[in-house]
């Protein structure tokens, strides 16, 4: 190695200064290219990272929107179930099915929601469950009374058929001219017995129907009140969800719209109850 330096050391002095200037310039150029490429690579990595983060956020927001859309539909089905309680023509099984069919969508909210949304959803769920069980208990009592009326009406049909059969026997007895007073007396007693049972059954049905009506009207009002009370809890849940989705909303304005709608619906409902009561009072007693 020393021999190499001893051999080339004198040669360095023979190299012109312009050569060293070219070498230095080349080094500066290469250094500039390296630094430029390094900066470009850094910016490209930052841009790629930013694009990945943006795409991940877009996917997250899309999934969140889809989840909240399904949850909104489930909440609507839940409120529909509460409103159907007062309709005795809809069975409790069908009322429950309306809610249970969509309830799974509410559980998915916990996958994407933040703390405020989860808390609002939990509060809504607790109050909805309380209203559901409370109204179910009262609805069951009305359903039992309704079933008793239906059973009594079915018995009445049987009594009427038997009475009509007795009438037919008496008619044939008179047409045939059979002089069997004992047989006619038995037929007549059977007729009177069935006629009495029909009168009693009709009176019982009338009394039970009046009782059912007297209980159903307040129950319908309570269903409306409970539905409205629970639906108020949708406001904080909706506000929290929209904020997560970065959709502007005024909680005060939305609450005001809701209260105005409720007041109008309450007035319409009270008017409907008055009209039904008037029609029922004007109807002749059977």
C-alpha positions as a LaTeX table, in Angstrom:
\begin{tabular}{lrrr}
\hline
Residue & $x$ (\AA) & $y$ (\AA) & $z$ (\AA) \\
\hline
Unk1 & 0.00 & 0.00 & 0.00 \\
Unk2 & 2.90 & 2.38 & 0.82 \\
Unk3 & 4.49 & 1.64 & $-2.51$ \\
Unk4 & 1.21 & 2.52 & $-4.21$ \\
Unk5 & 1.07 & 5.92 & $-2.51$ \\
Unk6 & 4.77 & 6.53 & $-3.18$ \\
Unk7 & 4.22 & 5.78 & $-6.83$ \\
Unk8 & 1.09 & 7.90 & $-7.33$ \\
Unk9 & 1.88 & 10.78 & $-4.96$ \\
Unk10 & 4.14 & 12.56 & $-7.47$ \\
Unk11 & 1.49 & 12.01 & $-10.16$ \\
Unk12 & $-1.11$ & 14.01 & $-8.22$ \\
Unk13 & 0.94 & 17.15 & $-8.69$ \\
Unk14 & 0.81 & 16.66 & $-12.43$ \\
Unk15 & $-3.03$ & 16.63 & $-12.49$ \\
Unk16 & $-4.33$ & 20.04 & $-13.60$ \\
Unk17 & $-6.53$ & 22.10 & $-11.29$ \\
Unk18 & $-9.36$ & 22.10 & $-13.81$ \\
Unk19 & $-9.66$ & 18.36 & $-13.37$ \\
Unk20 & $-10.14$ & 18.76 & $-9.64$ \\
Unk21 & $-12.68$ & 21.46 & $-10.33$ \\
Unk22 & $-14.61$ & 19.07 & $-12.56$ \\
Unk23 & $-14.42$ & 16.35 & $-9.92$ \\
Unk24 & $-15.63$ & 18.71 & $-7.20$ \\
Unk25 & $-18.45$ & 19.94 & $-9.42$ \\
Unk26 & $-19.47$ & 16.37 & $-10.17$ \\
Unk27 & $-19.47$ & 15.52 & $-6.47$ \\
Unk28 & $-21.66$ & 18.53 & $-5.73$ \\
Unk29 & $-24.01$ & 17.53 & $-8.56$ \\
Unk30 & $-24.21$ & 13.94 & $-7.35$ \\
Unk31 & $-24.81$ & 15.15 & $-3.81$ \\
Unk32 & $-27.59$ & 17.44 & $-5.02$ \\
Unk33 & $-29.18$ & 14.61 & $-7.02$ \\
Unk34 & $-28.97$ & 12.31 & $-4.01$ \\
Unk35 & $-30.52$ & 14.86 & $-1.69$ \\
Unk36 & $-33.22$ & 15.67 & $-4.25$ \\
Unk37 & $-34.07$ & 11.99 & $-4.75$ \\
Unk38 & $-34.03$ & 11.44 & $-1.02$ \\
Unk39 & $-36.44$ & 14.35 & $-0.52$ \\
Unk40 & $-38.66$ & 13.08 & $-3.32$ \\
Unk41 & $-38.73$ & 9.61 & $-1.81$ \\
Unk42 & $-39.64$ & 11.06 & 1.58 \\
Unk43 & $-42.44$ & 13.16 & 0.08 \\
Unk44 & $-43.68$ & 10.17 & $-1.91$ \\
Unk45 & $-43.74$ & 8.00 & 1.20 \\
Unk46 & $-45.65$ & 10.71 & 3.05 \\
Unk47 & $-48.10$ & 11.02 & 0.15 \\
Unk48 & $-48.63$ & 7.26 & $-0.01$ \\
Unk49 & $-49.13$ & 7.12 & 3.74 \\
Unk50 & $-51.60$ & 10.00 & 3.53 \\
Unk51 & $-53.47$ & 8.26 & 0.68 \\
Unk52 & $-53.66$ & 5.04 & 2.69 \\
Unk53 & $-54.95$ & 6.92 & 5.72 \\
Unk54 & $-57.51$ & 8.72 & 3.54 \\
Unk55 & $-58.73$ & 5.47 & 1.97 \\
Unk56 & $-58.88$ & 3.80 & 5.38 \\
Unk57 & $-60.93$ & 6.73 & 6.68 \\
Unk58 & $-63.23$ & 6.58 & 3.65 \\
Unk59 & $-63.80$ & 2.87 & 4.22 \\
Unk60 & $-64.39$ & 3.47 & 7.92 \\
Unk61 & $-66.87$ & 6.28 & 7.23 \\
Unk62 & $-68.70$ & 4.18 & 4.61 \\
Unk63 & $-69.01$ & 1.28 & 7.05 \\
Unk64 & $-70.13$ & 3.66 & 9.78 \\
Unk65 & $-72.76$ & 5.26 & 7.54 \\
Unk66 & $-74.10$ & 1.84 & 6.50 \\
Unk67 & $-74.19$ & 0.73 & 10.13 \\
Unk68 & $-76.01$ & 3.85 & 11.28 \\
Unk69 & $-78.45$ & 3.64 & 8.36 \\
Unk70 & $-79.39$ & 0.08 & 9.39 \\
Unk71 & $-79.61$ & 1.17 & 13.04 \\
Unk72 & $-81.95$ & 4.02 & 12.09 \\
Unk73 & $-84.21$ & 1.53 & 10.34 \\
Unk74 & $-84.17$ & $-0.69$ & 13.44 \\
Unk75 & $-85.06$ & 2.26 & 15.67 \\
Unk76 & $-87.94$ & 3.12 & 13.35 \\
Unk77 & $-89.16$ & $-0.50$ & 13.61 \\
Unk78 & $-88.88$ & $-0.30$ & 17.40 \\
Unk79 & $-91.02$ & 2.82 & 17.56 \\
Unk80 & $-93.49$ & 1.21 & 15.17 \\
Unk81 & $-93.78$ & $-1.72$ & 17.58 \\
Unk82 & $-94.71$ & 0.61 & 20.44 \\
Unk83 & $-97.36$ & 2.32 & 18.34 \\
Unk84 & $-98.92$ & $-1.05$ & 17.40 \\
Unk85 & $-99.58$ & $-2.03$ & 21.00 \\
Unk86 & $-102.91$ & $-0.21$ & 21.03 \\
Unk87 & $-104.12$ & $-2.12$ & 17.95 \\
Unk88 & $-105.68$ & $-5.27$ & 19.42 \\
Unk89 & $-106.06$ & $-6.62$ & 15.91 \\
Unk90 & $-102.29$ & $-7.15$ & 15.84 \\
Unk91 & $-101.07$ & $-10.01$ & 18.03 \\
Unk92 & $-98.32$ & $-9.55$ & 20.60 \\
Unk93 & $-96.27$ & $-12.06$ & 18.63 \\
Unk94 & $-96.45$ & $-9.88$ & 15.53 \\
Unk95 & $-95.68$ & $-6.76$ & 17.55 \\
Unk96 & $-92.56$ & $-8.41$ & 19.00 \\
Unk97 & $-91.51$ & $-9.70$ & 15.59 \\
Unk98 & $-91.58$ & $-6.14$ & 14.23 \\
Unk99 & $-88.90$ & $-5.16$ & 16.75 \\
Unk100 & $-86.85$ & $-8.36$ & 16.94 \\
Unk101 & $-86.46$ & $-8.60$ & 13.18 \\
Unk102 & $-84.38$ & $-5.40$ & 13.10 \\
Unk103 & $-82.85$ & $-5.35$ & 16.60 \\
Unk104 & $-79.59$ & $-7.04$ & 15.53 \\
Unk105 & $-78.65$ & $-3.91$ & 13.57 \\
Unk106 & $-78.51$ & $-1.93$ & 16.83 \\
Unk107 & $-75.85$ & $-4.24$ & 18.26 \\
Unk108 & $-73.54$ & $-3.47$ & 15.31 \\
Unk109 & $-73.45$ & 0.19 & 16.30 \\
Unk110 & $-71.10$ & $-0.72$ & 19.16 \\
Unk111 & $-68.47$ & $-1.70$ & 16.59 \\
Unk112 & $-68.11$ & 1.82 & 15.19 \\
Unk113 & $-69.73$ & 4.26 & 17.60 \\
Unk114 & $-67.86$ & 6.52 & 19.99 \\
Unk115 & $-68.64$ & 6.84 & 23.66 \\
Unk116 & $-71.35$ & 9.50 & 23.31 \\
Unk117 & $-73.25$ & 7.54 & 20.68 \\
Unk118 & $-72.99$ & 4.28 & 22.61 \\
Unk119 & $-74.24$ & 5.97 & 25.77 \\
Unk120 & $-77.18$ & 7.55 & 23.93 \\
Unk121 & $-78.04$ & 4.21 & 22.30 \\
Unk122 & $-77.85$ & 2.38 & 25.63 \\
Unk123 & $-80.14$ & 4.95 & 27.23 \\
Unk124 & $-82.63$ & 4.57 & 24.39 \\
Unk125 & $-82.48$ & 0.78 & 24.65 \\
Unk126 & $-83.11$ & 0.78 & 28.39 \\
Unk127 & $-86.10$ & 3.12 & 28.16 \\
Unk128 & $-87.51$ & 1.28 & 25.16 \\
Unk129 & $-87.29$ & $-2.08$ & 26.97 \\
Unk130 & $-89.02$ & $-0.60$ & 30.02 \\
Unk131 & $-91.84$ & 0.83 & 27.89 \\
Unk132 & $-92.13$ & $-2.41$ & 25.92 \\
Unk133 & $-92.55$ & $-4.59$ & 29.02 \\
Unk134 & $-94.83$ & $-2.06$ & 30.72 \\
Unk135 & $-97.17$ & $-1.88$ & 27.73 \\
Unk136 & $-97.00$ & $-5.65$ & 27.21 \\
Unk137 & $-98.33$ & $-6.23$ & 30.72 \\
Unk138 & $-101.31$ & $-3.95$ & 30.13 \\
Unk139 & $-101.87$ & $-5.28$ & 26.62 \\
Unk140 & $-102.05$ & $-8.86$ & 27.94 \\
Unk141 & $-104.93$ & $-7.91$ & 30.26 \\
Unk142 & $-106.82$ & $-6.41$ & 27.32 \\
Unk143 & $-106.03$ & $-9.43$ & 25.16 \\
Unk144 & $-107.48$ & $-11.76$ & 27.82 \\
Unk145 & $-110.68$ & $-9.69$ & 27.91 \\
Unk146 & $-110.81$ & $-9.70$ & 24.11 \\
Unk147 & $-110.41$ & $-13.50$ & 24.05 \\
Unk148 & $-113.20$ & $-13.85$ & 26.60 \\
Unk149 & $-115.48$ & $-11.77$ & 24.37 \\
Unk150 & $-114.55$ & $-13.92$ & 21.36 \\
Unk151 & $-115.24$ & $-17.13$ & 23.33 \\
Unk152 & $-118.58$ & $-15.77$ & 24.55 \\
Unk153 & $-119.48$ & $-14.76$ & 20.97 \\
Unk154 & $-118.65$ & $-18.27$ & 19.74 \\
Unk155 & $-120.90$ & $-19.72$ & 22.46 \\
Unk156 & $-123.64$ & $-17.30$ & 21.45 \\
Unk157 & $-123.53$ & $-18.64$ & 17.91 \\
Unk158 & $-124.01$ & $-22.16$ & 19.29 \\
Unk159 & $-126.93$ & $-21.04$ & 21.44 \\
Unk160 & $-128.57$ & $-19.37$ & 18.45 \\
Unk161 & $-128.19$ & $-22.49$ & 16.32 \\
Unk162 & $-129.82$ & $-24.60$ & 19.02 \\
Unk163 & $-132.63$ & $-22.04$ & 19.44 \\
Unk164 & $-133.23$ & $-21.99$ & 15.69 \\
Unk165 & $-133.37$ & $-25.79$ & 15.71 \\
Unk166 & $-136.05$ & $-25.67$ & 18.43 \\
Unk167 & $-138.04$ & $-23.18$ & 16.39 \\
Unk168 & $-137.82$ & $-25.47$ & 13.39 \\
Unk169 & $-139.05$ & $-28.44$ & 15.47 \\
Unk170 & $-142.00$ & $-26.44$ & 16.76 \\
Unk171 & $-142.84$ & $-25.35$ & 13.22 \\
Unk172 & $-142.83$ & $-28.95$ & 11.96 \\
Unk173 & $-144.85$ & $-30.04$ & 14.98 \\
Unk174 & $-147.56$ & $-27.53$ & 14.12 \\
Unk175 & $-147.47$ & $-28.34$ & 10.40 \\
Unk176 & $-147.66$ & $-32.10$ & 10.94 \\
Unk177 & $-150.60$ & $-31.68$ & 13.33 \\
Unk178 & $-149.14$ & $-34.15$ & 15.81 \\
Unk179 & $-151.06$ & $-34.05$ & 19.07 \\
Unk180 & $-148.13$ & $-34.65$ & 21.40 \\
Unk181 & $-148.33$ & $-31.93$ & 24.00 \\
Unk182 & $-145.53$ & $-33.41$ & 26.09 \\
Unk183 & $-143.12$ & $-33.37$ & 23.15 \\
Unk184 & $-144.11$ & $-29.81$ & 22.25 \\
Unk185 & $-143.68$ & $-28.74$ & 25.86 \\
Unk186 & $-140.15$ & $-30.17$ & 25.95 \\
Unk187 & $-139.27$ & $-28.42$ & 22.70 \\
Unk188 & $-140.69$ & $-25.14$ & 23.98 \\
Unk189 & $-138.76$ & $-25.38$ & 27.25 \\
Unk190 & $-135.56$ & $-26.04$ & 25.29 \\
Unk191 & $-136.34$ & $-23.01$ & 23.17 \\
Unk192 & $-136.91$ & $-20.83$ & 26.23 \\
Unk193 & $-133.72$ & $-22.15$ & 27.83 \\
Unk194 & $-131.65$ & $-21.27$ & 24.74 \\
Unk195 & $-133.39$ & $-17.92$ & 24.39 \\
Unk196 & $-132.50$ & $-17.13$ & 27.99 \\
Unk197 & $-128.89$ & $-18.19$ & 27.44 \\
Unk198 & $-128.75$ & $-16.00$ & 24.34 \\
Unk199 & $-130.05$ & $-12.98$ & 26.27 \\
Unk200 & $-127.57$ & $-13.54$ & 29.10 \\
Unk201 & $-124.66$ & $-14.05$ & 26.64 \\
Unk202 & $-125.59$ & $-10.92$ & 24.69 \\
Unk203 & $-125.71$ & $-8.89$ & 27.89 \\
Unk204 & $-122.35$ & $-10.26$ & 29.04 \\
Unk205 & $-120.79$ & $-9.54$ & 25.64 \\
Unk206 & $-122.17$ & $-6.02$ & 25.74 \\
Unk207 & $-120.78$ & $-5.44$ & 29.23 \\
Unk208 & $-117.38$ & $-6.90$ & 28.39 \\
Unk209 & $-117.22$ & $-4.91$ & 25.15 \\
Unk210 & $-117.98$ & $-1.72$ & 27.06 \\
Unk211 & $-115.29$ & $-2.62$ & 29.59 \\
Unk212 & $-112.80$ & $-3.31$ & 26.82 \\
Unk213 & $-113.57$ & $-0.01$ & 25.15 \\
Unk214 & $-113.29$ & 1.86 & 28.46 \\
Unk215 & $-109.83$ & 0.37 & 29.01 \\
Unk216 & $-108.61$ & 0.50 & 25.42 \\
Unk217 & $-108.97$ & 4.27 & 25.00 \\
Unk218 & $-106.73$ & 5.15 & 27.99 \\
Unk219 & $-104.35$ & 2.39 & 26.93 \\
Unk220 & $-104.10$ & 3.87 & 23.42 \\
Unk221 & $-103.32$ & 7.24 & 25.00 \\
Unk222 & $-100.63$ & 5.69 & 27.19 \\
Unk223 & $-99.10$ & 3.95 & 24.16 \\
Unk224 & $-98.91$ & 7.32 & 22.43 \\
Unk225 & $-97.35$ & 8.99 & 25.48 \\
Unk226 & $-94.79$ & 6.20 & 25.97 \\
Unk227 & $-93.90$ & 6.20 & 22.29 \\
Unk228 & $-93.37$ & 9.95 & 22.37 \\
Unk229 & $-91.32$ & 9.80 & 25.56 \\
Unk230 & $-89.00$ & 7.13 & 24.21 \\
Unk231 & $-88.68$ & 8.84 & 20.83 \\
Unk232 & $-87.28$ & 11.93 & 22.56 \\
Unk233 & $-84.22$ & 9.85 & 23.40 \\
Unk234 & $-83.50$ & 9.54 & 19.70 \\
Unk235 & $-82.43$ & 13.19 & 19.62 \\
Unk236 & $-79.10$ & 12.86 & 21.52 \\
Unk237 & $-78.40$ & 9.60 & 19.71 \\
Unk238 & $-78.99$ & 11.17 & 16.32 \\
Unk239 & $-76.93$ & 14.23 & 17.17 \\
Unk240 & $-74.00$ & 12.09 & 18.37 \\
Unk241 & $-74.12$ & 9.91 & 15.26 \\
Unk242 & $-74.28$ & 12.86 & 12.87 \\
Unk243 & $-71.30$ & 14.45 & 14.58 \\
Unk244 & $-69.36$ & 11.23 & 14.09 \\
Unk245 & $-70.29$ & 11.31 & 10.42 \\
Unk246 & $-69.31$ & 14.99 & 10.28 \\
Unk247 & $-72.82$ & 15.99 & 9.21 \\
Unk248 & $-73.79$ & 19.38 & 10.69 \\
Unk249 & $-76.85$ & 19.41 & 12.95 \\
Unk250 & $-78.30$ & 21.73 & 15.58 \\
Unk251 & $-79.52$ & 19.79 & 18.59 \\
Unk252 & $-81.67$ & 22.70 & 19.73 \\
Unk253 & $-83.28$ & 23.12 & 16.31 \\
Unk254 & $-83.95$ & 19.42 & 15.95 \\
Unk255 & $-85.46$ & 19.24 & 19.45 \\
Unk256 & $-87.71$ & 22.19 & 18.63 \\
Unk257 & $-88.91$ & 20.50 & 15.43 \\
Unk258 & $-89.63$ & 17.33 & 17.39 \\
Unk259 & $-91.61$ & 19.12 & 20.09 \\
Unk260 & $-93.68$ & 20.99 & 17.52 \\
Unk261 & $-94.43$ & 17.72 & 15.73 \\
Unk262 & $-95.36$ & 16.04 & 19.02 \\
Unk263 & $-97.69$ & 18.87 & 20.02 \\
Unk264 & $-99.46$ & 18.68 & 16.67 \\
Unk265 & $-99.78$ & 14.90 & 16.81 \\
Unk266 & $-101.03$ & 15.04 & 20.38 \\
Unk267 & $-103.77$ & 17.45 & 19.36 \\
Unk268 & $-104.74$ & 15.23 & 16.42 \\
Unk269 & $-104.79$ & 12.17 & 18.66 \\
Unk270 & $-106.98$ & 13.85 & 21.29 \\
Unk271 & $-109.37$ & 14.98 & 18.56 \\
Unk272 & $-109.52$ & 11.43 & 17.23 \\
Unk273 & $-110.34$ & 10.07 & 20.71 \\
Unk274 & $-113.14$ & 12.63 & 21.11 \\
Unk275 & $-114.62$ & 11.68 & 17.74 \\
Unk276 & $-114.51$ & 7.98 & 18.57 \\
Unk277 & $-116.16$ & 8.63 & 21.94 \\
Unk278 & $-118.89$ & 10.69 & 20.26 \\
Unk279 & $-119.61$ & 7.98 & 17.69 \\
Unk280 & $-119.71$ & 5.32 & 20.41 \\
Unk281 & $-122.07$ & 7.41 & 22.56 \\
Unk282 & $-124.42$ & 8.02 & 19.62 \\
Unk283 & $-124.51$ & 4.34 & 18.60 \\
Unk284 & $-127.64$ & 2.47 & 19.78 \\
Unk285 & $-127.12$ & $-0.24$ & 22.38 \\
Unk286 & $-127.61$ & $-3.73$ & 20.97 \\
\hline
\end{tabular}
